Amino acid sequence: MPVKTFTSVIIDFPPNASALPHRHGQAFVYAYVLEGTVRSKLDGKPATTYHQGENWVEQPGAHHVLTENTSRTKPAKLQVVFVSNTGDKLKVDDPKS
């Protein structure tokens, strides 16, 4: 589709690392745990822990309030696939308060 872009990225989470709360605009997001264990929480839903081989999806406009490596000693790795509007930013962190 000429107005959509498909992007795949690998995200490394060192031990005990987390991402700032963020959104992915109007992108559809698919995340797959390649290594380790990751806890994820979307606004309005309970936090869920995902292990190697498990996955989740985020609908366009979702507010991702938590993404963290649950281990203090082992890294975690995600493959994330975005289907976005061409030219849109793939991740926008919440403003700092």
One Martini backbone bead per residue (centre of mass of N, CA, C, O) as a GRO file, in nm:
protein
   97
    1MET     BB    1   0.095   0.037   0.025
    2PRO     BB    2   0.161   0.374  -0.032
    3VAL     BB    3   0.065   0.484   0.281
    4LYS     BB    4   0.241   0.247   0.394
    5THR     BB    5   0.461   0.114   0.656
    6PHE     BB    6   0.706  -0.141   0.705
    7THR     BB    7   0.852  -0.214   1.032
    8SER     BB    8   1.155  -0.369   1.164
    9VAL     BB    9   1.269  -0.424   1.507
   10ILE     BB   10   1.531  -0.434   1.747
   11ILE     BB   11   1.505  -0.464   2.109
   12ASP     BB   12   1.715  -0.377   2.374
   13PHE     BB   13   1.723  -0.502   2.719
   14PRO     BB   14   1.866  -0.453   2.977
   15PRO     BB   15   1.901  -0.502   3.280
   16ASN     BB   16   1.637  -0.333   3.435
   17ALA     BB   17   1.494  -0.210   3.195
   18SER     BB   18   1.316   0.083   3.056
   19ALA     BB   19   1.049   0.254   2.920
   20LEU     BB   20   0.893   0.511   2.831
   21PRO     BB   21   0.619   0.647   2.799
   22HIS     BB   22   0.406   0.577   2.502
   23ARG     BB   23   0.357   0.611   2.146
   24HIS     BB   24   0.246   0.497   1.793
   25GLY     BB   25   0.019   0.635   1.700
   26GLN     BB   26  -0.129   0.481   1.403
   27ALA     BB   27   0.006   0.222   1.470
   28PHE     BB   28   0.059  -0.108   1.421
   29VAL     BB   29   0.154  -0.353   1.677
   30TYR     BB   30   0.417  -0.607   1.697
   31ALA     BB   31   0.533  -0.824   1.964
   32TYR     BB   32   0.842  -1.021   2.015
   33VAL     BB   33   1.004  -1.253   2.218
   34LEU     BB   34   1.341  -1.351   2.189
   35GLU     BB   35   1.438  -1.262   2.490
   36GLY     BB   36   1.332  -1.327   2.787
   37THR     BB   37   1.154  -1.081   3.000
   38VAL     BB   38   0.841  -0.894   2.960
   39ARG     BB   39   0.674  -0.605   3.066
   40SER     BB   40   0.333  -0.497   2.988
   41LYS     BB   41   0.141  -0.176   2.949
   42LEU     BB   42  -0.175  -0.069   2.884
   43ASP     BB   43  -0.402   0.149   2.893
   44GLY     BB   44  -0.657  -0.010   3.089
   45LYS     BB   45  -0.461  -0.250   3.147
   46PRO     BB   46  -0.301  -0.506   3.250
   47ALA     BB   47  -0.023  -0.635   3.336
   48THR     BB   48   0.214  -0.825   3.131
   49THR     BB   49   0.393  -1.128   3.099
   50TYR     BB   50   0.665  -1.205   2.874
   51HIS     BB   51   0.808  -1.468   2.701
   52GLN     BB   52   0.977  -1.648   2.521
   53GLY     BB   53   0.763  -1.662   2.225
   54GLU     BB   54   0.592  -1.424   2.289
   55ASN     BB   55   0.299  -1.197   2.234
   56TRP     BB   56   0.180  -0.870   2.105
   57VAL     BB   57  -0.067  -0.610   2.066
   58GLU     BB   58  -0.121  -0.278   1.916
   59GLN     BB   59  -0.324  -0.036   1.876
   60PRO     BB   60  -0.405   0.238   1.749
   61GLY     BB   61  -0.327   0.483   2.005
   62ALA     BB   62  -0.184   0.349   2.215
   63HIS     BB   63  -0.088   0.344   2.562
   64HIS     BB   64   0.244   0.292   2.673
   65VAL     BB   65   0.327   0.264   3.022
   66LEU     BB   66   0.486  -0.029   2.999
   67THR     BB   67   0.838  -0.135   2.965
   68GLU     BB   68   1.014  -0.433   3.087
   69ASN     BB   69   1.275  -0.581   3.236
   70THR     BB   70   1.256  -0.828   3.491
   71SER     BB   71   1.563  -0.852   3.496
   72ARG     BB   72   1.875  -0.799   3.679
   73THR     BB   73   2.080  -1.004   3.479
   74LYS     BB   74   1.912  -1.023   3.206
   75PRO     BB   75   1.844  -0.994   2.894
   76ALA     BB   76   1.629  -0.842   2.645
   77LYS     BB   77   1.429  -0.920   2.338
   78LEU     BB   78   1.274  -0.748   2.062
   79GLN     BB   79   1.031  -0.776   1.809
   80VAL     BB   80   0.916  -0.502   1.604
   81VAL     BB   81   0.609  -0.429   1.432
   82PHE     BB   82   0.518  -0.181   1.187
   83VAL     BB   83   0.209  -0.021   1.080
   84SER     BB   84   0.229   0.278   0.901
   85ASN     BB   85   0.228   0.591   0.825
   86THR     BB   86   0.384   0.755   0.607
   87GLY     BB   87   0.616   0.953   0.812
   88ASP     BB   88   0.572   0.853   1.081
   89LYS     BB   89   0.630   0.818   1.394
   90LEU     BB   90   0.699   0.531   1.596
   91LYS     BB   91   0.789   0.714   1.858
   92VAL     BB   92   0.630   0.881   2.148
   93ASP     BB   93   0.708   1.035   2.415
   94ASP     BB   94   0.620   1.148   2.692
   95PRO     BB   95   0.596   1.412   2.857
   96LYS     BB   96   0.763   1.580   3.085
   97SER     BB   97   0.680   1.678   3.432
   0.00000   0.00000   0.00000
